[in-house]
Amino acid sequence: MKALIVSTKGSKMADIIIPSSPADQEAIRKVIEDCVNSKVCVKAEGDFQTEQYNALAEKYGNKAADYRRMAKDAYNDAYSKSFDQKQEEQETYSIFYETIMKLNNTASEDSDEE
């Protein structure tokens, strides 16, 4: 593969290799265009979701963020950690937090009284 190397001496960027073959350049261009199109789709899906959450918020009076969180939890429940597992972890953390923070708070109050 013949290529042009663009040197960036004095720059923090690494050298860039540009293929000299028009076919290779076209292959790169095609992949970049596909990635740009994918990003456009992702943005459109995000806009769609935001519109849906806002519509629910307007209709039912809850915050849009609550619906977004519900969708995220439903997604995670289906594709990664289950909701029950997350709830269990939260309960475990809550016990840990309350034990430490209340213990420290009680100890601080006791030492202040002495």
CYANA upper distance limits for C-alpha pairs under 8 A (distance plus 0.5 A):
  1 MET  CA     19 PRO  CA      7.65
  1 MET  CA     20 SER  CA      8.32
  1 MET  CA     21 SER  CA      8.16
  2 LYS  CA     19 PRO  CA      6.68
  2 LYS  CA     20 SER  CA      6.10
  2 LYS  CA     21 SER  CA      7.49
  3 ALA  CA     17 ILE  CA      6.80
  3 ALA  CA     18 ILE  CA      5.88
  3 ALA  CA     19 PRO  CA      4.67
  3 ALA  CA     20 SER  CA      5.26
  3 ALA  CA     21 SER  CA      8.15
  4 LEU  CA     17 ILE  CA      6.31
  4 LEU  CA     18 ILE  CA      5.50
  4 LEU  CA     19 PRO  CA      6.70
  4 LEU  CA     20 SER  CA      6.81
  5 ILE  CA     15 ASP  CA      7.21
  5 ILE  CA     16 ILE  CA      6.27
  5 ILE  CA     17 ILE  CA      5.03
  5 ILE  CA     18 ILE  CA      6.64
  6 VAL  CA     15 ASP  CA      6.21
  6 VAL  CA     16 ILE  CA      5.66
  6 VAL  CA     17 ILE  CA      6.77
  6 VAL  CA     18 ILE  CA      7.95
  7 SER  CA     14 ALA  CA      8.25
  7 SER  CA     15 ASP  CA      5.39
  7 SER  CA     16 ILE  CA      7.30
  8 THR  CA     12 LYS  CA      8.23
  8 THR  CA     13 MET  CA      6.92
  8 THR  CA     14 ALA  CA      7.10
  8 THR  CA     15 ASP  CA      6.13
 18 ILE  CA     25 GLN  CA      8.41
 19 PRO  CA     24 ASP  CA      6.73
 19 PRO  CA     25 GLN  CA      6.75
 20 SER  CA     24 ASP  CA      8.01
 20 SER  CA     25 GLN  CA      7.82
 21 SER  CA     25 GLN  CA      6.79
 22 PRO  CA     26 GLU  CA      6.54
 23 ALA  CA     27 ALA  CA      6.66
 24 ASP  CA     28 ILE  CA      6.79
 25 GLN  CA     29 ARG  CA      6.66
 26 GLU  CA     30 LYS  CA      6.56
 27 ALA  CA     31 VAL  CA      6.89
 28 ILE  CA     32 ILE  CA      6.72
 29 ARG  CA     33 GLU  CA      6.60
 30 LYS  CA     34 ASP  CA      6.68
 31 VAL  CA     35 CYS  CA      6.71
 32 ILE  CA     36 VAL  CA      6.66
 33 GLU  CA     37 ASN  CA      6.65
 34 ASP  CA     38 SER  CA      6.65
 35 CYS  CA     39 LYS  CA      6.73
 36 VAL  CA     40 VAL  CA      6.81
 37 ASN  CA     41 CYS  CA      6.86
 38 SER  CA     42 VAL  CA      6.75
 39 LYS  CA     43 LYS  CA      6.66
 40 VAL  CA     44 ALA  CA      6.68
 41 CYS  CA     45 GLU  CA      6.62
 42 VAL  CA     46 GLY  CA      6.72
 43 LYS  CA     47 ASP  CA      6.74
 44 ALA  CA     48 PHE  CA      6.63
 45 GLU  CA     49 GLN  CA      6.67
 46 GLY  CA     50 THR  CA      6.70
 47 ASP  CA     51 GLU  CA      6.72
 48 PHE  CA     52 GLN  CA      6.78
 49 GLN  CA     53 TYR  CA      6.68
 50 THR  CA     54 ASN  CA      6.60
 50 THR  CA     64 ALA  CA      8.42
 51 GLU  CA     55 ALA  CA      6.62
 52 GLN  CA     56 LEU  CA      6.81
 53 TYR  CA     57 ALA  CA      6.65
 53 TYR  CA     64 ALA  CA      5.37
 53 TYR  CA     65 ALA  CA      8.01
 53 TYR  CA     67 TYR  CA      6.37
 53 TYR  CA     68 ARG  CA      6.97
 54 ASN  CA     58 GLU  CA      6.62
 54 ASN  CA     63 LYS  CA      8.43
 54 ASN  CA     64 ALA  CA      5.76
 55 ALA  CA     59 LYS  CA      6.63
 56 LEU  CA     60 TYR  CA      6.33
 56 LEU  CA     61 GLY  CA      8.11
 56 LEU  CA     62 ASN  CA      8.10
 56 LEU  CA     64 ALA  CA      7.50
 56 LEU  CA     67 TYR  CA      8.16
 57 ALA  CA     61 GLY  CA      5.53
 57 ALA  CA     62 ASN  CA      5.43
 57 ALA  CA     63 LYS  CA      5.79
 57 ALA  CA     64 ALA  CA      5.59
 57 ALA  CA     67 TYR  CA      8.35
 58 GLU  CA     62 ASN  CA      8.12
 62 ASN  CA     66 ASP  CA      7.38
 62 ASN  CA     67 TYR  CA      8.43
 63 LYS  CA     67 TYR  CA      7.57
 64 ALA  CA     68 ARG  CA      6.78
 65 ALA  CA     69 ARG  CA      6.55
 66 ASP  CA     70 MET  CA      6.66
 67 TYR  CA     71 ALA  CA      6.65
 68 ARG  CA     72 LYS  CA      6.69
 69 ARG  CA     73 ASP  CA      6.59
 70 MET  CA     74 ALA  CA      6.57
 71 ALA  CA     75 TYR  CA      6.54
 72 LYS  CA     76 ASN  CA      6.60
 73 ASP  CA     77 ASP  CA      6.38
 73 ASP  CA     83 PHE  CA      7.10
 74 ALA  CA     78 ALA  CA      6.71
 74 ALA  CA     83 PHE  CA      8.06
 75 TYR  CA     79 TYR  CA      6.51
 75 TYR  CA     80 SER  CA      8.35
 76 ASN  CA     80 SER  CA      5.41
 76 ASN  CA     81 LYS  CA      6.17
 76 ASN  CA     82 SER  CA      7.05
 76 ASN  CA     83 PHE  CA      7.89
 77 ASP  CA     81 LYS  CA      6.02
 77 ASP  CA     82 SER  CA      4.59
 77 ASP  CA     83 PHE  CA      5.67
 78 ALA  CA     82 SER  CA      7.48
 81 LYS  CA     85 GLN  CA      6.86
 81 LYS  CA     86 LYS  CA      7.24
 82 SER  CA     86 LYS  CA      6.89
 83 PHE  CA     87 GLN  CA      6.58
 84 ASP  CA     88 GLU  CA      6.56
 85 GLN  CA     89 GLU  CA      6.69
 86 LYS  CA     90 GLN  CA      6.68
 87 GLN  CA     91 GLU  CA      6.66
 88 GLU  CA     92 THR  CA      6.68
 89 GLU  CA     93 TYR  CA      6.61
 90 GLN  CA     94 SER  CA      6.49
 91 GLU  CA     95 ILE  CA      6.77
 92 THR  CA     96 PHE  CA      6.80
 93 TYR  CA     97 TYR  CA      6.48
 94 SER  CA     98 GLU  CA      6.44
 95 ILE  CA     99 THR  CA      6.44
 96 PHE  CA    100 ILE  CA      6.71
 97 TYR  CA    101 MET  CA      6.34
 98 GLU  CA    102 LYS  CA      6.03
 98 GLU  CA    103 LEU  CA      8.34
 99 THR  CA    103 LEU  CA      6.25
100 ILE  CA    104 ASN  CA      6.54
101 MET  CA    105 ASN  CA      6.42
102 LYS  CA    106 THR  CA      6.41
103 LEU  CA    107 ALA  CA      6.54
104 ASN  CA    108 SER  CA      6.46
105 ASN  CA    109 GLU  CA      6.68
106 THR  CA    110 ASP  CA      6.61
107 ALA  CA    111 SER  CA      6.68
108 SER  CA    112 ASP  CA      6.63
109 GLU  CA    113 GLU  CA      6.86
110 ASP  CA    114 GLU  CA      7.15
